[in-house]
Amino acid sequence: MISSKVFGVFRCKFSTGRALWGSKPRNLKGKKTSSQEWIKRQLSDPYVKRARTENYRCRSAFKLLEIDDKYRLLQPGGVVIDCGAAPGSWTQVAVERVLSSAQSENETDKLKGLVIGIDLNHMTPIEGAFILHQSDFTALQTQEKIVKILGGRPVDLVLSDMAPRASGQKFMDHELIVELCFSVLRFGVTVLRPGGHLLCKLWQGGEQRKLESAMQSVFESVKVVKPDSSRSDSAEIFLLGRNLRGC
Ligand SMILES: C[S@@+](CC[C@H](N)C(=O)[O-])C[C@H]1O[C@@H](n2cnc3c(N)ncnc32)[C@H](O)[C@@H]1O
């Protein structure tokens, strides 16, 4: 067993913090909505309410739940890397679905499951997950830490909900998020098992095609996914690469 202290990582025991408000949204033109509009929208958003009642740290949980209900990416006993994990709702969902005994009768599957969450920001621990917080996913050092935690285990699913700090310059923000996706893809192909999957978020724009074709060259199928819980006025979409081709 690797000591979590060695990596400055914690195998989390308690989940307390919640950030149900999420980040201030951008509309399709890349402009921020006014604070008042944003608060009004948050208060009337059914997913914000559900996140509160169902104990998720933010409404984003429902995007992954919806995608997973359709594509069955999270399996009991699975190994999952969650890039851009804070405040933690995707990690919560991944832990529930790969570590939950309710999902699997098999205790061994439950023990085998592994979820690693990485974020630039501070993140409150989540029971059952390894969290590398205050860590830049794109840094080699961080990726080496992930590889050590994996201890040679192949990965079933790489997730990225990473988003750069939005400048409001639509093209620049699009380029930055696509760069993050490419770094997830480059790393993903080195750790995913053949047949593994990758889901990454981006804001639509001109570079999307390049990313899609890079994914098509390594995955058997690549789909653009927009769950109902992703706001229709948001430029956000997800690219899902399924079944990594073997060498
Ligand atoms: C939309 S939030 C993720 C929400 C998360 N999926 C959840 O459900 O709680 C985007 C996150 O990406 C993180 N991020 C952006 N660039 C990053 C990077 N280079 N390395 C790690 N995290 C990054 C941000 O700090 C932010 O917390």
The ligand as an ORCA input file, in Angstrom:
! r2SCAN-3c Opt
* xyz 0 1
  C     -16.237     23.258    -13.477
  S     -15.057     22.979    -12.230
  C     -15.188     21.237    -11.980
  C     -16.410     20.819    -11.226
  C     -16.311     19.364    -10.797
  N     -16.393     18.464    -11.928
  C     -17.429     18.996     -9.840
  O     -18.336     18.301    -10.257
  O     -17.364     19.410     -8.691
  C     -13.562     23.130    -13.113
  C     -12.329     22.874    -12.262
  O     -11.192     22.715    -13.121
  C     -10.066     23.065    -12.357
  N      -8.882     23.215    -13.207
  C      -8.689     24.095    -14.218
  N      -7.464     23.940    -14.734
  C      -6.874     22.929    -14.045
  C      -5.597     22.294    -14.111
  N      -4.669     22.690    -14.996
  N      -5.316     21.305    -13.240
  C      -6.240     20.904    -12.341
  N      -7.460     21.464    -12.225
  C      -7.783     22.460    -13.067
  C     -10.512     24.348    -11.679
  O      -9.699     24.635    -10.570
  C     -11.971     24.020    -11.313
  O     -12.072     23.592     -9.982
*
